[in-house]
Amino acid sequence: MSFDAGILALPFYEPRHVQRARQIESWCAEHTELWDDSGADPDATGLRVLRALGEHGWLAALDPAAGPEGLAAGDSRSLCLLREALAYADDLADFAFSIQALAATPIVRHGNEEQQRRYLAPMAKGTLCGAFAISETEAGSDVAAIGLRADRVADGYVLNGAKAWIANGGIADLFCVIARTGEGPGALGLTAFLVPATAPGLAVGQRVPLIAPRSFADLEFADCHVSQDSVLGRPGTGFVIAMEVLERFRMTVGAAALGFARRATDAALAHAKNRKMYGARQFDLQLVKATFADIEVELNAAALLVARAAWAADRGDPAAAKHSSIAKLYATERAQHIVDACVQVFGAAGLVADSVPERLYRQIRSLRIYEGTSEVQKMIIAGSLGGRGRAR
């Protein structure tokens, strides 16, 4: 099971969240054909899953017509539950969903009426694929160091430079791009743009072959002209938009990590209960029991931290960003430990290429890096303590 019923029963969640969790869990179980071909091209699989998610209504909340409880408009608890279930089912299922939501959220929160009308409905249907282009070879965690230039011209802007490691980079129809317009130094001089993939001067660079295949590519901008209407929000607010989106999505990375960890645990537990060792079941060995006891504690702690962060975000708690970082840091670090422990339970069988533990071992690693590395999360958490009074 992709969810802990006891966690769902806590006051963090409302009946609608529990219902949504059960619905996505059932949907994933009924649609495994969407991602079961492990050798499939991640671009093709990503688009196929995205279309299916849109067709079956799982992206509907990306359209403002979905109402105030839509995930992009503020229901972080639903977003986390969806990611947990999709990650439990398949890495690319979670990837397709999360990147589409990530790309749509800045439009929902900062787009003007025309931008929302043009892009959000097809994104919610899964017929328009989005991407969020922040990272560069010299600007990953340090967003203020972005170097892609966007120079003002009479009828808009001209972009020159490159982006690196962009999720959905090779298949996206629309990019939310953070570029330097120079209203001020560092973080003050960045602006967000909505750039169609067909914009003249924009080209997909090399595809990025990751250890867990996903749709990643570099982007190249050579005198790429965009109109004034492509500006998202106001000039000079790109850093604020980027940070807001990342803060909102960090807890969801923790939720995805929880899904991966639960899948690994269920597989390892079934293996240990069925494997004979030393005249008994592997699970009956004391050290193996201790391993699963540690895993159970870590799963519970991670689930509670993710739930608290999502609940805080939905309530508008000023400390929500800190809790989002806490949830991401703990859940991703512990999920890495859990998956590794489950590979150990499998032994040599866990090292077989394309087995469940081997795939999860490769897939979990990136979660400690994207949306801010674990080290960055520690800096954010520590920074939030600066104004706290001395303990008495």
Contacts in CASP RR format, 6 or more apart in sequence:
PFRMAT RR
TARGET T0000
AUTHOR 0000-0000-0000
METHOD contacts of the structure
MODEL  1
MSFDAGILALPFYEPRHVQRARQIESWCAEHTELWDDSGADPDATGLRVL
RALGEHGWLAALDPAAGPEGLAAGDSRSLCLLREALAYADDLADFAFSIQ
ALAATPIVRHGNEEQQRRYLAPMAKGTLCGAFAISETEAGSDVAAIGLRA
DRVADGYVLNGAKAWIANGGIADLFCVIARTGEGPGALGLTAFLVPATAP
GLAVGQRVPLIAPRSFADLEFADCHVSQDSVLGRPGTGFVIAMEVLERFR
MTVGAAALGFARRATDAALAHAKNRKMYGARQFDLQLVKATFADIEVELN
AAALLVARAAWAADRGDPAAAKHSSIAKLYATERAQHIVDACVQVFGAAG
LVADSVPERLYRQIRSLRIYEGTSEVQKMIIAGSLGGRGRAR
1 25 0 8 1.000
1 262 0 8 1.000
1 266 0 8 1.000
2 25 0 8 1.000
2 28 0 8 1.000
2 84 0 8 1.000
2 85 0 8 1.000
2 88 0 8 1.000
2 89 0 8 1.000
2 259 0 8 1.000
2 262 0 8 1.000
2 263 0 8 1.000
3 21 0 8 1.000
3 25 0 8 1.000
3 81 0 8 1.000
3 84 0 8 1.000
3 85 0 8 1.000
4 262 0 8 1.000
4 299 0 8 1.000
4 300 0 8 1.000
4 303 0 8 1.000
7 300 0 8 1.000
7 303 0 8 1.000
7 304 0 8 1.000
7 307 0 8 1.000
8 17 0 8 1.000
8 18 0 8 1.000
8 21 0 8 1.000
9 18 0 8 1.000
10 307 0 8 1.000
12 77 0 8 1.000
12 307 0 8 1.000
12 308 0 8 1.000
12 310 0 8 1.000
12 311 0 8 1.000
13 77 0 8 1.000
13 307 0 8 1.000
14 77 0 8 1.000
16 69 0 8 1.000
16 78 0 8 1.000
17 77 0 8 1.000
17 78 0 8 1.000
17 81 0 8 1.000
20 78 0 8 1.000
20 81 0 8 1.000
20 82 0 8 1.000
21 81 0 8 1.000
21 85 0 8 1.000
24 58 0 8 1.000
24 81 0 8 1.000
24 82 0 8 1.000
24 85 0 8 1.000
24 86 0 8 1.000
25 85 0 8 1.000
27 56 0 8 1.000
27 58 0 8 1.000
28 85 0 8 1.000
28 86 0 8 1.000
28 88 0 8 1.000
28 89 0 8 1.000
28 90 0 8 1.000
28 93 0 8 1.000
29 89 0 8 1.000
31 52 0 8 1.000
32 89 0 8 1.000
32 90 0 8 1.000
34 45 0 8 1.000
34 48 0 8 1.000
34 49 0 8 1.000
34 52 0 8 1.000
34 90 0 8 1.000
34 93 0 8 1.000
35 45 0 8 1.000
35 49 0 8 1.000
35 89 0 8 1.000
35 90 0 8 1.000
35 92 0 8 1.000
35 93 0 8 1.000
37 45 0 8 1.000
38 354 0 8 1.000
38 359 0 8 1.000
42 92 0 8 1.000
42 213 0 8 1.000
42 214 0 8 1.000
42 215 0 8 1.000
43 170 0 8 1.000
43 171 0 8 1.000
43 215 0 8 1.000
45 92 0 8 1.000
45 96 0 8 1.000
46 92 0 8 1.000
46 95 0 8 1.000
46 96 0 8 1.000
46 171 0 8 1.000
46 215 0 8 1.000
47 96 0 8 1.000
47 129 0 8 1.000
47 171 0 8 1.000
49 92 0 8 1.000
49 93 0 8 1.000
49 96 0 8 1.000
49 97 0 8 1.000
50 96 0 8 1.000
50 97 0 8 1.000
50 100 0 8 1.000
50 126 0 8 1.000
50 129 0 8 1.000
51 126 0 8 1.000
51 127 0 8 1.000
53 59 0 8 1.000
53 96 0 8 1.000
53 97 0 8 1.000
53 100 0 8 1.000
53 126 0 8 1.000
54 60 0 8 1.000
54 124 0 8 1.000
54 125 0 8 1.000
54 126 0 8 1.000
54 127 0 8 1.000
55 125 0 8 1.000
55 126 0 8 1.000
57 124 0 8 1.000
58 82 0 8 1.000
58 97 0 8 1.000
59 97 0 8 1.000
59 100 0 8 1.000
59 101 0 8 1.000
59 123 0 8 1.000
59 124 0 8 1.000
59 125 0 8 1.000
59 126 0 8 1.000
60 66 0 8 1.000
60 124 0 8 1.000
61 67 0 8 1.000
61 69 0 8 1.000
61 70 0 8 1.000
61 71 0 8 1.000
61 72 0 8 1.000
61 73 0 8 1.000
61 75 0 8 1.000
61 78 0 8 1.000
61 124 0 8 1.000
62 71 0 8 1.000
62 72 0 8 1.000
62 100 0 8 1.000
62 101 0 8 1.000
62 104 0 8 1.000
62 108 0 8 1.000
62 120 0 8 1.000
62 123 0 8 1.000
62 124 0 8 1.000
63 120 0 8 1.000
63 121 0 8 1.000
63 123 0 8 1.000
63 124 0 8 1.000
64 73 0 8 1.000
64 108 0 8 1.000
64 116 0 8 1.000
64 120 0 8 1.000
65 121 0 8 1.000
66 73 0 8 1.000
66 124 0 8 1.000
67 73 0 8 1.000
68 74 0 8 1.000
69 75 0 8 1.000
69 78 0 8 1.000
70 78 0 8 1.000
71 78 0 8 1.000
71 79 0 8 1.000
71 82 0 8 1.000
71 101 0 8 1.000
72 101 0 8 1.000
72 104 0 8 1.000
72 105 0 8 1.000
72 108 0 8 1.000
72 109 0 8 1.000
73 108 0 8 1.000
74 313 0 8 1.000
74 314 0 8 1.000
75 314 0 8 1.000
76 248 0 8 1.000
76 251 0 8 1.000
76 252 0 8 1.000
76 309 0 8 1.000
76 310 0 8 1.000
76 311 0 8 1.000
76 313 0 8 1.000
76 314 0 8 1.000
77 307 0 8 1.000
77 310 0 8 1.000
77 311 0 8 1.000
77 314 0 8 1.000
79 101 0 8 1.000
79 252 0 8 1.000
79 255 0 8 1.000
79 310 0 8 1.000
80 251 0 8 1.000
80 252 0 8 1.000
80 254 0 8 1.000
80 255 0 8 1.000
80 306 0 8 1.000
80 307 0 8 1.000
80 310 0 8 1.000
81 255 0 8 1.000
82 97 0 8 1.000
83 94 0 8 1.000
83 97 0 8 1.000
83 98 0 8 1.000
83 252 0 8 1.000
83 255 0 8 1.000
83 256 0 8 1.000
83 259 0 8 1.000
84 255 0 8 1.000
84 256 0 8 1.000
84 258 0 8 1.000
84 259 0 8 1.000
84 262 0 8 1.000
84 306 0 8 1.000
85 259 0 8 1.000
86 93 0 8 1.000
86 94 0 8 1.000
86 97 0 8 1.000
86 98 0 8 1.000
86 256 0 8 1.000
87 93 0 8 1.000
87 94 0 8 1.000
87 255 0 8 1.000
87 256 0 8 1.000
87 257 0 8 1.000
87 258 0 8 1.000
87 259 0 8 1.000
87 260 0 8 1.000
87 263 0 8 1.000
88 259 0 8 1.000
88 260 0 8 1.000
88 262 0 8 1.000
88 263 0 8 1.000
89 263 0 8 1.000
91 212 0 8 1.000
91 214 0 8 1.000
91 260 0 8 1.000
91 359 0 8 1.000
91 363 0 8 1.000
92 214 0 8 1.000
94 256 0 8 1.000
95 167 0 8 1.000
95 214 0 8 1.000
95 215 0 8 1.000
98 249 0 8 1.000
98 252 0 8 1.000
98 256 0 8 1.000
99 130 0 8 1.000
99 131 0 8 1.000
99 132 0 8 1.000
99 167 0 8 1.000
99 168 0 8 1.000
100 123 0 8 1.000
100 126 0 8 1.000
100 129 0 8 1.000
100 130 0 8 1.000
101 249 0 8 1.000
102 132 0 8 1.000
102 167 0 8 1.000
102 245 0 8 1.000
102 249 0 8 1.000
103 123 0 8 1.000
103 130 0 8 1.000
103 131 0 8 1.000
103 132 0 8 1.000
103 168 0 8 1.000
103 172 0 8 1.000
103 174 0 8 1.000
103 175 0 8 1.000
103 176 0 8 1.000
104 119 0 8 1.000
104 120 0 8 1.000
104 123 0 8 1.000
104 124 0 8 1.000
104 130 0 8 1.000
105 245 0 8 1.000
105 248 0 8 1.000
105 249 0 8 1.000
106 132 0 8 1.000
106 176 0 8 1.000
106 192 0 8 1.000
106 232 0 8 1.000
106 241 0 8 1.000
106 244 0 8 1.000
106 245 0 8 1.000
107 115 0 8 1.000
107 116 0 8 1.000
107 119 0 8 1.000
107 120 0 8 1.000
107 123 0 8 1.000
107 176 0 8 1.000
107 194 0 8 1.000
107 232 0 8 1.000
108 116 0 8 1.000
108 120 0 8 1.000
109 241 0 8 1.000
109 244 0 8 1.000
109 245 0 8 1.000
110 192 0 8 1.000
110 232 0 8 1.000
110 233 0 8 1.000
110 237 0 8 1.000
110 241 0 8 1.000
111 232 0 8 1.000
111 233 0 8 1.000
112 233 0 8 1.000
114 229 0 8 1.000
115 194 0 8 1.000
115 229 0 8 1.000
115 232 0 8 1.000
119 128 0 8 1.000
119 174 0 8 1.000
119 194 0 8 1.000
122 128 0 8 1.000
123 130 0 8 1.000
123 174 0 8 1.000
128 173 0 8 1.000
128 174 0 8 1.000
129 168 0 8 1.000
129 171 0 8 1.000
129 172 0 8 1.000
129 173 0 8 1.000
129 174 0 8 1.000
130 168 0 8 1.000
130 172 0 8 1.000
130 173 0 8 1.000
130 174 0 8 1.000
130 175 0 8 1.000
130 176 0 8 1.000
131 166 0 8 1.000
131 167 0 8 1.000
131 168 0 8 1.000
131 169 0 8 1.000
131 172 0 8 1.000
131 174 0 8 1.000
131 175 0 8 1.000
131 176 0 8 1.000
132 166 0 8 1.000
132 167 0 8 1.000
132 175 0 8 1.000
132 176 0 8 1.000
132 245 0 8 1.000
133 163 0 8 1.000
133 166 0 8 1.000
133 169 0 8 1.000
133 175 0 8 1.000
133 176 0 8 1.000
133 177 0 8 1.000
133 178 0 8 1.000
133 195 0 8 1.000
133 219 0 8 1.000
134 140 0 8 1.000
134 143 0 8 1.000
134 146 0 8 1.000
134 163 0 8 1.000
134 178 0 8 1.000
134 242 0 8 1.000
135 163 0 8 1.000
135 164 0 8 1.000
135 165 0 8 1.000
135 166 0 8 1.000
136 145 0 8 1.000
136 146 0 8 1.000
136 147 0 8 1.000
136 148 0 8 1.000
136 162 0 8 1.000
136 163 0 8 1.000
136 164 0 8 1.000
137 162 0 8 1.000
137 164 0 8 1.000
138 145 0 8 1.000
138 147 0 8 1.000
139 145 0 8 1.000
139 146 0 8 1.000
139 147 0 8 1.000
141 372 0 8 1.000
141 373 0 8 1.000
141 375 0 8 1.000
141 376 0 8 1.000
143 178 0 8 1.000
143 187 0 8 1.000
143 190 0 8 1.000
143 239 0 8 1.000
143 242 0 8 1.000
143 243 0 8 1.000
144 186 0 8 1.000
144 187 0 8 1.000
144 190 0 8 1.000
144 239 0 8 1.000
145 186 0 8 1.000
146 178 0 8 1.000
146 179 0 8 1.000
146 180 0 8 1.000
146 190 0 8 1.000
147 161 0 8 1.000
147 179 0 8 1.000
147 180 0 8 1.000
148 159 0 8 1.000
148 160 0 8 1.000
148 161 0 8 1.000
148 162 0 8 1.000
148 163 0 8 1.000
148 177 0 8 1.000
148 178 0 8 1.000
148 179 0 8 1.000
148 180 0 8 1.000
148 221 0 8 1.000
149 159 0 8 1.000
149 160 0 8 1.000
149 161 0 8 1.000
149 179 0 8 1.000
149 180 0 8 1.000
150 157 0 8 1.000
150 158 0 8 1.000
150 159 0 8 1.000
150 179 0 8 1.000
150 180 0 8 1.000
150 181 0 8 1.000
150 191 0 8 1.000
150 193 0 8 1.000
150 226 0 8 1.000
151 157 0 8 1.000
151 158 0 8 1.000
151 160 0 8 1.000
151 181 0 8 1.000
152 181 0 8 1.000
153 225 0 8 1.000
155 227 0 8 1.000
155 228 0 8 1.000
156 225 0 8 1.000
156 226 0 8 1.000
156 227 0 8 1.000
156 228 0 8 1.000
156 230 0 8 1.000
157 179 0 8 1.000
157 181 0 8 1.000
157 193 0 8 1.000
157 225 0 8 1.000
157 226 0 8 1.000
157 228 0 8 1.000
157 230 0 8 1.000
157 231 0 8 1.000
158 223 0 8 1.000
158 224 0 8 1.000
158 225 0 8 1.000
158 226 0 8 1.000
159 177 0 8 1.000
159 179 0 8 1.000
159 193 0 8 1.000
159 195 0 8 1.000
159 202 0 8 1.000
159 221 0 8 1.000
159 223 0 8 1.000
159 224 0 8 1.000
159 225 0 8 1.000
159 226 0 8 1.000
160 221 0 8 1.000
160 222 0 8 1.000
160 223 0 8 1.000
160 224 0 8 1.000
161 220 0 8 1.000
161 221 0 8 1.000
161 222 0 8 1.000
162 218 0 8 1.000
162 219 0 8 1.000
162 220 0 8 1.000
162 221 0 8 1.000
163 177 0 8 1.000
163 218 0 8 1.000
163 219 0 8 1.000
163 221 0 8 1.000
164 208 0 8 1.000
164 218 0 8 1.000
164 219 0 8 1.000
165 208 0 8 1.000
165 216 0 8 1.000
165 218 0 8 1.000
166 172 0 8 1.000
166 175 0 8 1.000
166 216 0 8 1.000
166 217 0 8 1.000
166 218 0 8 1.000
166 219 0 8 1.000
167 214 0 8 1.000
167 215 0 8 1.000
167 216 0 8 1.000
167 370 0 8 1.000
168 215 0 8 1.000
169 175 0 8 1.000
169 204 0 8 1.000
169 215 0 8 1.000
169 216 0 8 1.000
169 217 0 8 1.000
169 219 0 8 1.000
170 204 0 8 1.000
170 207 0 8 1.000
170 215 0 8 1.000
170 217 0 8 1.000
171 215 0 8 1.000
172 197 0 8 1.000
173 196 0 8 1.000
173 197 0 8 1.000
174 194 0 8 1.000
174 195 0 8 1.000
174 196 0 8 1.000
174 197 0 8 1.000
175 194 0 8 1.000
175 195 0 8 1.000
175 196 0 8 1.000
175 197 0 8 1.000
175 202 0 8 1.000
175 219 0 8 1.000
176 192 0 8 1.000
176 193 0 8 1.000
176 194 0 8 1.000
176 195 0 8 1.000
176 232 0 8 1.000
177 192 0 8 1.000
177 193 0 8 1.000
177 194 0 8 1.000
177 195 0 8 1.000
178 190 0 8 1.000
178 191 0 8 1.000
178 192 0 8 1.000
178 193 0 8 1.000
178 238 0 8 1.000
178 239 0 8 1.000
178 241 0 8 1.000
178 242 0 8 1.000
179 190 0 8 1.000
179 191 0 8 1.000
179 193 0 8 1.000
180 189 0 8 1.000
180 190 0 8 1.000
180 191 0 8 1.000
181 189 0 8 1.000
181 190 0 8 1.000
181 191 0 8 1.000
181 235 0 8 1.000
181 236 0 8 1.000
182 188 0 8 1.000
182 189 0 8 1.000
182 190 0 8 1.000
182 236 0 8 1.000
183 189 0 8 1.000
183 191 0 8 1.000
183 235 0 8 1.000
183 236 0 8 1.000
184 236 0 8 1.000
186 239 0 8 1.000
187 239 0 8 1.000
188 236 0 8 1.000
188 239 0 8 1.000
189 236 0 8 1.000
189 238 0 8 1.000
189 239 0 8 1.000
190 236 0 8 1.000
190 237 0 8 1.000
190 238 0 8 1.000
190 239 0 8 1.000
190 242 0 8 1.000
191 231 0 8 1.000
191 234 0 8 1.000
191 235 0 8 1.000
191 236 0 8 1.000
191 237 0 8 1.000
191 238 0 8 1.000
192 231 0 8 1.000
192 232 0 8 1.000
192 233 0 8 1.000
192 237 0 8 1.000
192 238 0 8 1.000
192 241 0 8 1.000
192 242 0 8 1.000
193 226 0 8 1.000
193 230 0 8 1.000
193 231 0 8 1.000
193 232 0 8 1.000
194 230 0 8 1.000
194 232 0 8 1.000
195 202 0 8 1.000
195 224 0 8 1.000
195 226 0 8 1.000
195 230 0 8 1.000
197 204 0 8 1.000
199 224 0 8 1.000
199 225 0 8 1.000
199 226 0 8 1.000
200 224 0 8 1.000
200 225 0 8 1.000
201 221 0 8 1.000
201 222 0 8 1.000
201 223 0 8 1.000
201 224 0 8 1.000
201 225 0 8 1.000
202 219 0 8 1.000
202 220 0 8 1.000
202 221 0 8 1.000
202 224 0 8 1.000
203 219 0 8 1.000
203 220 0 8 1.000
203 222 0 8 1.000
204 217 0 8 1.000
204 218 0 8 1.000
204 219 0 8 1.000
204 220 0 8 1.000
205 217 0 8 1.000
205 218 0 8 1.000
205 219 0 8 1.000
205 220 0 8 1.000
206 217 0 8 1.000
206 218 0 8 1.000
207 216 0 8 1.000
207 217 0 8 1.000
208 216 0 8 1.000
208 217 0 8 1.000
208 218 0 8 1.000
210 216 0 8 1.000
210 366 0 8 1.000
211 362 0 8 1.000
211 365 0 8 1.000
212 359 0 8 1.000
212 362 0 8 1.000
212 363 0 8 1.000
212 365 0 8 1.000
212 366 0 8 1.000
232 238 0 8 1.000
232 241 0 8 1.000
233 241 0 8 1.000
246 371 0 8 1.000
246 372 0 8 1.000
247 320 0 8 1.000
247 321 0 8 1.000
247 324 0 8 1.000
247 325 0 8 1.000
248 313 0 8 1.000
248 324 0 8 1.000
249 371 0 8 1.000
250 324 0 8 1.000
250 325 0 8 1.000
250 327 0 8 1.000
250 328 0 8 1.000
250 371 0 8 1.000
250 372 0 8 1.000
250 377 0 8 1.000
251 306 0 8 1.000
251 309 0 8 1.000
251 310 0 8 1.000
251 313 0 8 1.000
251 323 0 8 1.000
251 324 0 8 1.000
251 327 0 8 1.000
251 328 0 8 1.000
253 328 0 8 1.000
253 331 0 8 1.000
253 332 0 8 1.000
253 367 0 8 1.000
253 370 0 8 1.000
253 371 0 8 1.000
254 302 0 8 1.000
254 306 0 8 1.000
254 327 0 8 1.000
254 328 0 8 1.000
254 331 0 8 1.000
254 332 0 8 1.000
254 335 0 8 1.000
254 367 0 8 1.000
255 306 0 8 1.000
255 310 0 8 1.000
255 327 0 8 1.000
255 331 0 8 1.000
256 367 0 8 1.000
257 302 0 8 1.000
257 328 0 8 1.000
257 331 0 8 1.000
257 332 0 8 1.000
257 334 0 8 1.000
257 335 0 8 1.000
257 336 0 8 1.000
257 364 0 8 1.000
257 367 0 8 1.000
258 299 0 8 1.000
258 302 0 8 1.000
258 303 0 8 1.000
258 306 0 8 1.000
258 331 0 8 1.000
258 335 0 8 1.000
259 335 0 8 1.000
260 335 0 8 1.000
260 339 0 8 1.000
260 360 0 8 1.000
260 363 0 8 1.000
260 364 0 8 1.000
260 367 0 8 1.000
261 295 0 8 1.000
261 298 0 8 1.000
261 299 0 8 1.000
261 302 0 8 1.000
261 331 0 8 1.000
261 334 0 8 1.000
261 335 0 8 1.000
261 338 0 8 1.000
261 339 0 8 1.000
261 364 0 8 1.000
262 299 0 8 1.000
263 356 0 8 1.000
263 360 0 8 1.000
264 338 0 8 1.000
264 339 0 8 1.000
264 342 0 8 1.000
264 343 0 8 1.000
264 356 0 8 1.000
264 357 0 8 1.000
264 360 0 8 1.000
264 364 0 8 1.000
265 292 0 8 1.000
265 295 0 8 1.000
265 299 0 8 1.000
265 338 0 8 1.000
265 342 0 8 1.000
267 342 0 8 1.000
267 346 0 8 1.000
267 356 0 8 1.000
267 357 0 8 1.000
268 292 0 8 1.000
268 341 0 8 1.000
268 342 0 8 1.000
268 345 0 8 1.000
268 346 0 8 1.000
268 357 0 8 1.000
269 283 0 8 1.000
269 292 0 8 1.000
271 282 0 8 1.000
271 345 0 8 1.000
271 346 0 8 1.000
271 349 0 8 1.000
272 281 0 8 1.000
272 282 0 8 1.000
272 283 0 8 1.000
272 288 0 8 1.000
272 292 0 8 1.000
272 345 0 8 1.000
273 281 0 8 1.000
273 282 0 8 1.000
273 283 0 8 1.000
274 281 0 8 1.000
275 281 0 8 1.000
275 282 0 8 1.000
276 282 0 8 1.000
277 285 0 8 1.000
278 285 0 8 1.000
282 288 0 8 1.000
282 345 0 8 1.000
283 289 0 8 1.000
283 292 0 8 1.000
288 345 0 8 1.000
291 341 0 8 1.000
291 344 0 8 1.000
291 345 0 8 1.000
294 341 0 8 1.000
295 338 0 8 1.000
295 341 0 8 1.000
295 342 0 8 1.000
298 334 0 8 1.000
298 337 0 8 1.000
298 338 0 8 1.000
299 334 0 8 1.000
299 338 0 8 1.000
301 330 0 8 1.000
301 334 0 8 1.000
302 327 0 8 1.000
302 330 0 8 1.000
302 331 0 8 1.000
302 334 0 8 1.000
302 335 0 8 1.000
305 323 0 8 1.000
305 326 0 8 1.000
305 327 0 8 1.000
305 330 0 8 1.000
305 331 0 8 1.000
306 327 0 8 1.000
306 331 0 8 1.000
308 323 0 8 1.000
308 327 0 8 1.000
309 320 0 8 1.000
309 323 0 8 1.000
309 324 0 8 1.000
309 326 0 8 1.000
309 327 0 8 1.000
310 327 0 8 1.000
312 319 0 8 1.000
312 320 0 8 1.000
312 323 0 8 1.000
312 324 0 8 1.000
313 320 0 8 1.000
313 323 0 8 1.000
313 324 0 8 1.000
317 323 0 8 1.000
319 384 0 8 1.000
321 380 0 8 1.000
321 384 0 8 1.000
322 380 0 8 1.000
322 381 0 8 1.000
322 384 0 8 1.000
325 377 0 8 1.000
325 380 0 8 1.000
325 381 0 8 1.000
326 377 0 8 1.000
326 381 0 8 1.000
328 371 0 8 1.000
328 372 0 8 1.000
328 377 0 8 1.000
329 374 0 8 1.000
329 377 0 8 1.000
329 378 0 8 1.000
329 381 0 8 1.000
332 364 0 8 1.000
332 367 0 8 1.000
332 368 0 8 1.000
332 374 0 8 1.000
333 368 0 8 1.000
333 374 0 8 1.000
335 364 0 8 1.000
335 367 0 8 1.000
336 364 0 8 1.000
336 365 0 8 1.000
336 367 0 8 1.000
336 368 0 8 1.000
339 357 0 8 1.000
339 360 0 8 1.000
339 361 0 8 1.000
339 364 0 8 1.000
340 361 0 8 1.000
342 357 0 8 1.000
342 360 0 8 1.000
343 350 0 8 1.000
343 351 0 8 1.000
343 357 0 8 1.000
343 358 0 8 1.000
343 361 0 8 1.000
346 355 0 8 1.000
346 357 0 8 1.000
349 355 0 8 1.000
349 357 0 8 1.000
350 357 0 8 1.000
350 358 0 8 1.000
350 361 0 8 1.000
351 358 0 8 1.000
352 358 0 8 1.000
368 374 0 8 1.000
END
